[in-house]
């Protein structure tokens, strides 16, 4: 089996275009984008604001559908699913990490992680045990009973990482996960995400402005004017 054989491919975009219509105005966001991502691969997607990189992430994560082309993730043709099927796919296969954490303010850290697991067919005891296990993995075992407002920004993002990983997904998608953090906290989050996804053997796609992610990535792509451009080496990355 070759390195890029079909069995090794986790994500495949085939000539995908995405446009949005507002009245008579049509805005082309992605154009003829093709991309393959292998299982266990850490891919960084760089690009300026408005380049289409978040749209690319939304298509991979079944949050949106292409106007043209197909998207296949873990062997499933998500671009042809209906909304109910895409929702089930996201719940079981994908962990999301966002810039602003999206934690529920009235729940403890452990309860925020549990909330992501309660939609899965797991016994209540396993939900609680898994939530605490992943909080421990991100270094927050002693802060399980803290509200988000009692945690620093970096700690809140660690809760969000635990929440995404606790689902034990095949794919983790992160949109500007360090965009709201200082440089020191950002480096810690980058390192943590890289180490944990490797231990879990999950694919990781990070959309970011932060070129420091490049040093941790297996592969780097840039979205420029709606098109995907491969970056051959981390040294070729520019802010």
C-alpha positions as CSV (number, residue, x, y, z in Angstrom):
1,X,0.0,0.0,0.0
2,X,1.4,3.4,-1.0
3,X,1.6,6.3,1.4
4,X,-1.3,8.1,-0.3
5,X,-3.5,5.0,-1.1
6,X,-7.2,5.3,-0.6
7,X,-7.1,3.5,2.8
8,X,-4.8,6.2,4.2
9,X,-6.9,9.1,3.1
10,X,-9.0,10.7,5.9
11,X,-10.2,13.8,4.0
12,X,-10.7,14.3,0.3
13,X,-11.9,17.4,-1.5
14,X,-12.5,17.0,-5.2
15,X,-12.7,20.2,-7.3
16,X,-14.7,22.0,-4.6
17,X,-16.1,25.4,-5.2
18,X,-18.2,27.4,-2.7
19,X,-20.1,30.6,-3.4
20,X,-22.8,32.6,-1.5
21,X,-25.6,34.6,-2.9
22,X,-27.1,37.7,-1.4
23,X,-29.8,39.0,-3.6
24,X,-28.2,39.5,-7.0
25,X,-24.7,39.4,-5.7
26,X,-22.7,36.1,-5.8
27,X,-19.5,35.9,-3.8
28,X,-17.0,33.2,-4.8
29,X,-15.2,32.0,-1.6
30,X,-13.5,28.8,-2.8
31,X,-12.7,27.9,-6.4
32,X,-11.8,24.4,-7.7
33,X,-10.2,23.3,-4.5
34,X,-8.8,19.8,-4.3
35,X,-7.1,18.4,-1.2
36,X,-6.2,15.1,0.4
37,X,-5.3,14.7,4.0
38,X,-4.0,11.4,5.4
39,X,-5.0,9.8,8.6
40,X,-3.0,11.0,11.6
41,X,-1.8,14.0,9.7
42,X,-1.4,17.5,11.2
43,X,-2.2,20.1,8.5
44,X,-2.0,23.8,9.0
45,X,-4.1,26.0,6.8
46,X,-2.7,29.6,6.5
47,X,-4.3,32.6,4.8
48,X,-5.3,36.2,5.3
49,X,-8.8,37.1,6.5
50,X,-11.4,36.5,3.8
51,X,-9.2,34.1,1.9
52,X,-11.6,31.2,2.3
53,X,-9.8,29.2,5.0
54,X,-12.6,29.1,7.5
55,X,-15.0,28.1,4.7
56,X,-12.7,25.3,3.9
57,X,-12.7,24.1,7.5
58,X,-16.6,24.3,7.6
59,X,-16.8,22.1,4.5
60,X,-14.5,19.5,5.9
61,X,-16.4,19.5,9.2
62,X,-19.8,19.2,7.6
63,X,-20.9,22.6,8.8
64,X,-21.5,23.7,5.2
65,X,-21.9,22.0,1.8
66,X,-20.0,22.8,-1.4
67,X,-21.7,24.6,-4.4
68,X,-19.7,22.3,-6.7
69,X,-17.6,19.2,-6.1
70,X,-17.5,16.6,-3.4
71,X,-16.2,16.2,0.2
72,X,-15.4,12.8,1.6
73,X,-14.3,12.3,5.2
74,X,-13.5,9.0,6.8
75,X,-15.0,7.3,3.7
76,X,-18.3,9.1,4.1
77,X,-19.6,11.4,1.3
78,X,-20.6,14.3,3.6
79,X,-21.3,16.7,0.7
80,X,-24.3,14.6,-0.3
81,X,-25.7,14.1,3.2
82,X,-28.9,15.8,4.4
83,X,-28.7,18.0,7.5
84,X,-29.7,15.2,9.9
85,X,-27.0,13.0,8.5
86,X,-24.4,15.7,8.7
87,X,-25.3,16.5,12.3
88,X,-24.9,12.8,13.2
89,X,-21.6,12.8,11.4
90,X,-20.3,15.8,13.3
91,X,-21.3,14.4,16.6
92,X,-19.6,11.1,16.2
93,X,-16.6,11.9,14.0
94,X,-15.4,15.5,14.5
95,X,-14.0,17.5,17.4
96,X,-14.2,21.3,17.0
97,X,-11.9,23.8,18.8
98,X,-12.8,27.5,18.3
99,X,-11.0,30.8,19.0
100,X,-13.5,31.9,21.7
101,X,-13.7,28.6,23.5
102,X,-17.6,28.4,23.3
103,X,-17.8,27.1,26.9
104,X,-21.1,27.1,28.7
105,X,-20.6,29.7,31.5
106,X,-23.0,28.1,34.0
107,X,-21.3,24.7,33.9
108,X,-18.1,23.5,35.6
109,X,-15.2,22.6,33.4
110,X,-15.9,18.9,33.8
111,X,-19.6,19.5,32.9
112,X,-18.6,21.4,29.8
113,X,-16.6,18.3,28.7
114,X,-19.5,16.0,29.7
115,X,-21.9,18.0,27.6
116,X,-20.1,17.1,24.4
117,X,-20.3,13.4,25.4
118,X,-23.9,13.2,26.4
119,X,-25.0,13.1,22.7
120,X,-23.0,9.9,22.3
121,X,-24.4,6.4,23.3
122,X,-22.2,6.1,26.4
123,X,-23.2,5.1,30.0
124,X,-23.3,8.0,32.4
125,X,-20.3,6.6,34.4
126,X,-18.2,6.5,31.2
127,X,-19.2,10.1,30.4
128,X,-18.0,11.3,33.8
129,X,-14.8,9.1,33.7
130,X,-13.8,10.2,30.2
131,X,-14.4,13.8,30.9
132,X,-12.2,13.7,34.0
133,X,-9.6,11.7,32.1
134,X,-9.3,14.2,29.3
135,X,-9.2,17.2,31.7
136,X,-6.3,15.4,33.4
137,X,-4.7,15.1,30.0
138,X,-4.7,18.8,29.5
139,X,-3.5,19.5,33.0
140,X,-6.7,20.6,34.6
141,X,-7.7,17.7,36.8
142,X,-7.6,20.0,39.9
143,X,-9.9,22.6,38.2
144,X,-12.7,20.3,37.1
145,X,-15.1,22.1,39.4
146,X,-14.3,25.6,38.3
147,X,-16.5,27.7,36.2
148,X,-15.1,29.2,32.9
149,X,-15.0,32.7,34.5
150,X,-12.7,31.3,37.2
151,X,-10.2,30.1,34.6
152,X,-7.6,32.0,32.5
153,X,-7.9,32.2,28.7
154,X,-5.4,29.5,28.2
155,X,-7.1,27.2,30.7
156,X,-10.5,27.8,29.0
157,X,-8.9,26.8,25.7
158,X,-7.5,23.6,27.4
159,X,-11.1,22.8,28.5
160,X,-12.2,23.2,24.9
161,X,-9.4,20.9,23.7
162,X,-10.4,18.3,26.3
163,X,-14.0,18.6,25.2
164,X,-13.0,18.0,21.5
165,X,-10.7,15.1,22.3
166,X,-13.0,13.4,24.8
167,X,-15.3,12.4,21.9
168,X,-12.3,10.5,20.6
169,X,-13.0,11.7,17.0
170,X,-11.1,10.7,13.9
171,X,-10.7,14.3,13.0
172,X,-10.1,17.5,15.0
173,X,-10.7,20.9,13.4
174,X,-9.4,24.0,15.0
175,X,-10.3,27.6,13.9
176,X,-7.7,30.1,15.2
177,X,-7.3,28.2,18.5
178,X,-4.7,30.6,19.8
179,X,-6.1,33.9,18.3
180,X,-7.3,35.0,21.7
181,X,-4.2,34.2,23.7
182,X,-0.9,35.8,24.5
183,X,2.2,34.4,22.9
184,X,3.3,32.2,25.8
185,X,-0.1,30.7,26.3
186,X,-0.4,30.2,22.5
187,X,2.8,28.2,22.3
188,X,1.6,26.0,25.2
189,X,-1.7,25.3,23.4
190,X,0.1,24.5,20.1
191,X,2.4,22.0,21.8
192,X,-0.5,20.4,23.8
193,X,-2.7,20.0,20.7
194,X,0.2,18.5,18.7
195,X,1.1,16.0,21.5
196,X,-2.5,14.9,22.3
197,X,-3.7,14.4,18.7
198,X,-0.6,12.3,18.1
199,X,-1.3,10.1,21.1
200,X,-5.0,9.8,20.0
201,X,-3.9,9.1,16.4
202,X,-6.5,11.7,15.1
203,X,-6.2,13.9,12.1
204,X,-5.8,17.6,12.9
205,X,-6.5,20.5,10.7
206,X,-5.7,24.0,12.1
207,X,-6.8,27.2,10.4
208,X,-4.6,30.0,11.7
209,X,-2.9,33.3,11.2
210,X,-0.1,32.1,13.5
211,X,2.9,30.9,11.5
212,X,4.4,29.3,14.7
213,X,2.0,26.3,14.1
214,X,4.1,25.5,11.0
215,X,7.0,24.1,13.1
216,X,4.6,21.4,14.5
217,X,2.8,20.5,11.3
218,X,3.3,17.6,9.0
219,X,2.0,19.7,6.1
220,X,1.2,23.3,5.4
221,X,-1.3,24.7,2.8
222,X,-2.2,28.3,2.1
223,X,-5.6,29.5,0.8
224,X,-5.1,32.4,-1.5
225,X,-8.0,34.1,-3.3
226,X,-10.1,30.9,-2.8
227,X,-7.5,28.5,-4.1
228,X,-5.4,26.0,-2.2
229,X,-1.6,26.4,-2.6
230,X,0.8,23.9,-1.1
231,X,3.7,25.3,1.0
232,X,6.7,22.9,0.5
233,X,8.6,23.7,3.7
234,X,8.0,25.5,7.0
235,X,10.8,27.9,6.1
236,X,8.7,29.0,3.2
237,X,5.9,30.2,5.5
238,X,5.5,34.0,5.8
239,X,3.2,35.7,8.4
